[in-house]
Amino acid sequence: MLSFIWSLIVGGVLGAIAGAILGRDVPGGVVGNIIVGFIGSWVGTMLLGNFGPVIGGFPIISALIGAIICIAIYSFIAKRMA
């Protein structure tokens, strides 16, 4: 149970950092940041493998790069739909 909570915290922080790097807000606040962190971790791991230190089950560098990619794609799609 504690590892699940730790994963949620790390996923949220990764999503928030990725949003701050790009200067874009993630819709949904904290929940959106957690979702972007989880999806970004998956995308980054698929692209780069387990690169960097692993905290809470997330390879930090891969997950951060994946989260940045996810937010950039979301921003592009949202801009096109508006």
C-alpha distances in whole Angstrom, upper triangle without the diagonal:
4,5,5,7,9,10,11,13,14,15,17,19,20,21,23,25,26,27,29,31,32,33,32,29,26,27,24,23,20,18,21,20,17,18,21,19,17,21,22,20,21,25,25,23,26,29,28,26,23,26,25,22,18,16,12,13,16,20,21,25,24,22,24,27,25,24,28,29,27,28,32,32,31,33,36,35,35,38,40,39,40
4,5,5,6,9,10,11,12,14,15,17,18,20,21,23,24,26,27,29,30,31,30,28,26,26,24,22,19,18,21,19,16,18,21,18,17,21,22,19,21,24,24,23,26,28,27,25,22,24,22,19,16,13,10,12,15,18,19,23,23,20,22,26,24,23,27,28,27,28,31,32,31,33,36,35,35,38,40,39,40
4,5,5,6,9,10,10,12,14,15,16,18,20,21,22,24,26,27,29,30,29,27,24,25,23,22,18,18,20,18,15,17,18,15,14,18,19,16,17,21,21,19,22,25,24,21,18,20,19,16,13,10,7,8,11,15,16,20,20,17,19,23,21,21,24,26,24,25,29,29,28,31,33,33,33,36,38,38,39
4,5,5,6,9,10,10,12,14,15,16,18,20,21,23,24,26,27,28,27,25,22,23,20,19,16,15,17,16,12,14,16,14,12,15,17,15,16,20,20,19,21,24,24,21,19,21,20,18,15,12,8,9,12,15,16,20,19,17,19,22,20,19,23,24,22,23,27,27,26,28,31,31,30,34,35,35,36
4,5,5,6,9,10,11,12,14,15,17,18,20,21,23,24,26,27,25,23,21,21,19,17,14,13,16,14,11,14,16,14,13,17,18,16,18,21,21,21,23,26,25,23,21,22,21,19,16,12,9,11,13,17,17,20,20,17,19,22,21,19,22,24,22,23,27,27,26,28,31,31,30,33,35,34,35
4,5,5,6,8,10,11,12,14,15,17,18,20,21,23,25,25,25,23,20,22,20,18,14,14,16,14,11,14,16,13,12,16,16,14,17,20,19,19,22,24,23,21,18,19,18,15,12,9,6,9,10,14,13,17,18,15,16,20,19,18,21,23,21,22,26,27,26,27,30,31,30,33,35,35,36
4,5,5,6,8,10,10,12,14,15,16,18,20,21,23,24,23,21,18,20,18,17,13,13,14,12,9,11,13,9,9,12,13,11,13,16,16,15,18,20,20,18,16,17,16,14,11,8,5,7,8,11,12,15,15,12,14,17,16,15,18,20,18,19,23,23,22,25,27,27,27,30,32,32,33
4,6,5,6,9,10,11,12,14,15,16,18,20,21,22,21,18,16,17,15,13,10,9,11,10,6,9,11,9,8,12,13,12,14,17,17,17,20,22,22,21,19,20,19,17,14,11,8,10,10,14,14,17,17,13,14,18,16,14,18,19,17,18,21,22,21,23,26,26,25,28,30,30,31
4,5,5,6,9,10,11,12,14,15,16,18,20,21,20,18,16,17,15,13,10,10,12,10,8,11,12,9,11,14,14,13,16,18,18,19,22,23,22,21,19,20,18,16,14,10,8,11,11,14,13,16,17,13,14,17,17,15,17,20,18,18,22,23,22,23,26,27,26,29,31,31,31
4,5,5,6,9,10,10,12,14,15,16,18,20,19,18,16,18,17,15,12,12,13,10,8,11,11,8,9,13,12,10,14,16,15,15,19,20,19,18,16,16,14,13,10,7,6,9,8,10,9,12,13,10,11,14,14,12,15,17,16,17,20,21,21,22,25,26,26,28,30,30,31
4,5,5,6,9,10,11,12,14,15,17,18,17,15,13,15,14,13,10,10,10,7,5,7,7,4,6,9,9,8,11,13,13,14,17,18,18,17,15,16,15,14,12,10,9,10,8,11,10,12,12,9,9,13,12,9,13,15,13,14,17,18,17,19,22,22,22,25,27,27,28
4,5,5,6,9,10,11,12,14,16,16,15,13,11,13,11,9,6,7,8,5,4,8,8,6,8,11,11,11,14,16,16,17,20,21,21,20,19,19,18,17,15,13,11,13,11,14,12,15,15,11,11,14,13,10,13,16,14,13,17,18,17,18,21,22,21,24,26,26,26
4,5,5,6,9,10,10,12,14,15,15,13,12,15,14,11,9,11,11,7,8,11,10,8,11,13,12,12,15,17,16,17,20,21,20,20,18,18,16,15,14,11,11,13,11,13,10,13,14,11,10,13,13,11,12,16,15,14,17,19,18,19,22,23,23,25,27,28,28
4,5,5,6,9,10,11,12,14,14,13,12,15,15,13,11,12,11,7,8,10,8,5,9,11,9,9,12,13,12,14,17,17,16,17,15,15,14,13,12,11,11,12,9,11,8,10,10,7,6,9,10,7,9,12,12,11,14,16,16,17,20,21,21,23,25,26,27
4,6,5,6,9,10,11,12,11,10,8,11,11,10,9,10,8,4,6,8,5,5,8,9,8,10,13,13,13,15,17,18,18,19,18,17,17,17,16,14,14,15,12,14,11,12,12,9,8,10,10,6,8,11,9,9,12,14,13,14,17,18,17,20,22,22,23
4,5,5,6,9,10,10,10,8,8,11,12,9,8,10,9,6,8,11,9,8,12,13,12,13,16,17,16,18,21,21,21,22,21,20,19,18,18,16,16,17,15,16,13,14,15,12,10,12,13,9,10,13,12,10,13,16,15,15,18,19,18,20,23,23,23
4,5,5,6,9,10,10,10,11,14,15,13,12,14,12,9,11,13,11,9,13,14,12,13,16,16,15,17,20,19,19,20,19,18,16,16,16,15,16,17,14,15,11,12,13,11,8,10,12,9,9,12,13,11,13,16,16,16,19,20,20,21,24,25,25
4,5,5,6,8,9,9,9,13,15,13,13,14,12,9,11,12,9,8,12,12,9,11,14,13,12,16,18,17,17,18,18,17,16,17,17,16,17,18,14,14,11,11,12,10,6,8,9,6,5,9,9,7,9,12,12,12,15,17,17,18,21,22,22
4,5,5,6,5,6,6,10,12,11,12,13,10,8,12,12,9,10,14,14,12,14,17,16,16,19,21,20,20,22,22,20,20,21,20,19,20,21,17,18,15,15,15,13,10,11,12,8,7,10,10,7,9,12,11,10,14,16,15,16,19,20,20
4,5,5,7,8,10,13,15,13,13,16,14,11,14,16,13,13,17,17,15,17,20,19,18,21,23,22,22,24,23,21,20,21,21,20,21,22,19,19,16,15,17,15,11,13,14,11,10,13,13,10,12,15,15,13,16,19,18,18,22,23,22
4,6,8,10,12,16,18,16,16,18,16,13,16,17,14,14,17,17,14,16,19,18,16,19,21,20,19,22,21,19,18,20,21,20,21,22,19,18,15,13,15,14,10,10,13,10,8,11,13,10,11,14,15,13,16,19,18,18,21,23,23
4,5,9,10,14,17,16,17,18,15,13,16,17,13,14,18,17,14,17,19,17,16,20,21,20,20,23,23,21,21,22,23,22,23,24,20,20,17,16,16,15,12,11,13,10,7,10,11,8,8,11,12,10,12,15,15,15,18,20,19
4,7,10,13,16,14,16,18,15,14,17,18,15,16,19,19,17,19,22,20,20,23,25,23,24,26,26,24,24,25,25,24,25,26,23,23,20,19,19,18,14,15,16,13,10,13,13,10,10,14,13,11,13,16,15,14,18,19,19
4,7,9,12,12,14,15,12,11,15,15,12,14,18,17,15,18,21,19,19,23,24,23,24,26,26,25,25,26,26,24,25,25,22,23,20,19,20,17,15,15,15,12,10,12,12,8,9,11,10,8,11,13,12,12,15,16,16
4,6,9,8,11,12,9,9,13,13,11,13,16,16,15,18,20,19,20,23,24,24,25,27,27,26,25,26,25,24,24,25,22,23,20,20,21,18,15,16,16,12,12,14,12,9,11,13,10,9,13,14,12,13,16,17,16
4,6,6,9,9,6,6,10,10,8,11,13,13,13,16,18,17,18,21,22,22,23,25,25,24,24,25,24,22,21,22,20,21,19,19,19,16,14,15,14,11,11,13,10,7,10,12,9,9,13,13,11,13,16,16,16
4,6,9,9,6,8,11,10,10,13,15,14,15,18,19,19,21,23,24,25,26,27,27,27,27,28,26,25,23,24,22,24,22,23,22,19,18,19,17,14,14,15,12,10,13,13,10,10,14,13,11,13,16,15,15
4,6,6,4,7,9,9,10,13,14,15,16,18,20,20,22,24,25,26,27,28,28,28,28,28,26,24,22,23,21,24,22,23,23,19,19,20,19,15,16,18,15,13,16,16,13,14,17,16,14,17,19,18,18
4,6,5,6,9,10,11,12,14,15,16,18,20,21,22,24,26,26,27,28,27,27,26,26,24,22,21,22,20,23,21,22,22,19,17,20,18,15,16,18,15,13,16,18,15,15,19,19,16,19,22,21,20
4,5,5,6,9,10,10,12,14,15,16,19,20,20,22,24,25,26,26,25,25,24,23,22,19,17,19,18,20,18,20,21,17,16,19,18,14,16,18,16,14,18,19,16,17,21,21,19,22,24,24,23
4,5,5,6,9,10,11,12,14,15,17,18,19,21,23,24,25,25,24,25,25,24,22,19,17,18,17,20,19,21,20,17,17,19,17,14,16,18,15,14,18,18,15,17,20,20,18,21,24,22,23
4,5,5,6,8,10,10,12,14,15,16,17,20,21,22,23,24,23,24,24,24,22,20,18,19,17,19,18,19,19,15,15,17,15,11,13,15,11,10,14,14,12,13,17,16,15,18,20,19,20
4,5,5,6,9,10,10,12,14,15,16,18,20,20,21,22,21,21,21,20,19,17,15,16,14,17,15,16,16,12,12,14,13,9,11,13,11,10,14,15,13,14,17,18,16,19,22,21,22
4,5,5,6,9,10,10,13,14,15,16,18,20,20,20,19,20,20,19,17,15,13,14,12,15,14,16,16,12,12,15,13,10,13,15,12,12,16,17,15,17,20,20,19,22,24,24,24
4,5,5,6,8,10,11,12,14,15,17,18,19,20,19,20,21,20,18,17,15,15,13,16,15,17,16,12,13,15,12,9,13,13,10,11,14,14,12,15,18,17,17,20,22,21,22
4,5,5,6,8,10,10,11,14,15,16,17,18,18,18,19,19,17,16,15,15,13,14,13,14,13,10,10,11,9,6,9,10,7,7,11,11,10,12,15,15,15,18,20,20,21
4,6,5,6,9,10,10,12,14,15,15,16,15,15,15,15,14,13,12,12,9,11,10,12,11,7,8,10,8,6,9,11,9,10,13,14,13,15,18,18,19,21,23,23,25
4,5,5,6,9,10,11,13,14,15,15,14,16,16,16,14,13,11,10,8,11,11,13,11,8,10,12,9,8,12,12,10,12,15,15,15,17,20,19,20,23,24,24,26
4,5,5,6,8,10,11,12,14,14,15,16,17,18,16,16,15,13,11,13,13,14,11,8,10,11,8,7,10,10,7,10,13,12,12,15,17,16,17,20,21,22,24
4,5,5,6,8,10,10,12,12,13,13,14,16,14,14,14,13,10,11,10,10,8,5,7,7,4,4,7,7,6,9,11,11,12,14,16,16,18,20,21,22,24
4,6,5,6,8,10,10,10,10,11,12,13,11,11,11,9,6,7,8,9,6,4,7,8,6,7,10,10,10,12,15,15,16,18,20,20,21,24,25,26,28
4,6,5,6,9,10,9,10,12,14,15,13,14,14,11,9,10,11,12,9,7,10,10,7,9,12,11,10,14,16,15,16,19,20,20,22,24,25,25,28
4,5,5,6,9,9,11,12,15,17,15,17,17,14,11,11,12,12,8,7,10,9,5,8,10,8,8,12,13,12,14,16,17,17,19,22,22,23,26
4,5,5,6,7,8,9,11,13,13,15,15,13,10,9,9,8,4,5,7,6,4,7,9,8,10,13,13,14,16,18,19,20,22,23,24,26,28
4,5,5,4,6,8,11,12,11,14,14,11,9,8,10,9,6,7,10,9,8,11,13,12,13,16,17,17,19,21,22,23,25,27,28,29,31
4,6,6,9,11,14,16,15,17,18,15,12,11,13,13,9,10,13,11,9,12,14,12,13,17,17,16,18,21,21,22,24,26,26,28,30
4,6,9,10,13,16,16,18,19,17,14,12,13,11,8,10,12,9,8,12,13,11,13,16,16,15,18,20,20,21,24,25,26,27,30
4,7,6,10,13,13,16,18,15,13,10,11,9,6,9,11,9,9,13,14,13,15,17,18,18,20,22,23,24,26,28,28,30,32
4,6,9,12,12,15,16,13,11,8,11,10,7,10,12,11,11,14,16,15,17,20,20,20,22,25,25,26,28,30,31,32,35
4,7,8,8,11,13,10,8,5,9,8,7,9,12,12,12,14,16,17,18,20,22,22,24,26,27,28,30,32,33,34,36
4,7,8,12,14,12,10,6,7,6,6,9,10,10,11,14,15,16,18,20,21,22,24,25,26,28,30,31,32,34,36
4,6,9,13,12,9,6,6,5,7,9,10,11,13,15,16,17,19,21,22,23,25,26,28,29,31,32,34,35,37
4,6,10,10,8,6,6,7,9,10,12,13,15,16,18,19,21,22,24,25,26,28,30,31,32,34,36,37,38
4,7,6,5,4,6,9,10,10,12,14,15,15,18,19,20,21,24,25,26,27,29,30,31,33,35,36,38
4,5,5,7,7,10,12,10,12,15,15,15,18,20,20,21,24,25,25,27,29,30,31,33,35,36,37
4,6,8,9,13,13,11,13,17,16,16,19,21,20,21,24,25,25,27,30,30,30,33,35,35,36
4,7,9,12,12,10,13,16,15,15,18,20,19,21,24,24,24,27,29,29,30,32,34,34,36
4,6,9,8,6,9,12,11,12,15,16,16,18,20,21,21,24,26,26,27,29,31,32,33
4,6,6,6,8,10,10,12,14,15,16,18,20,21,22,24,26,27,28,30,31,32,34
4,6,5,6,9,10,10,12,14,15,16,18,20,21,22,24,26,26,28,30,31,33
4,5,5,6,9,10,11,12,14,16,17,18,20,21,23,25,26,27,29,30,32
4,6,5,6,9,10,11,12,14,15,17,18,20,21,23,24,26,27,29,30
4,6,5,6,9,10,10,12,14,15,16,18,20,21,22,24,26,27,28
4,5,5,6,9,10,11,12,14,15,16,18,20,21,22,24,26,27
4,5,5,6,9,10,11,12,14,15,17,19,20,21,23,25,26
4,5,5,6,9,10,11,12,14,15,17,18,20,21,23,24
4,5,5,6,9,10,10,12,14,15,16,18,20,21,22
4,5,5,6,9,10,10,12,14,15,16,18,20,21
4,6,5,6,9,10,11,12,14,15,17,18,20
4,5,5,6,9,10,11,12,14,15,17,18
4,5,5,6,9,10,10,12,14,15,16
4,5,5,6,9,10,11,12,14,16
4,5,5,6,9,10,11,12,14
4,5,5,6,8,10,11,12
4,6,5,6,9,10,11
4,6,5,6,9,10
4,5,5,6,9
4,5,5,6
4,6,5
4,6
4
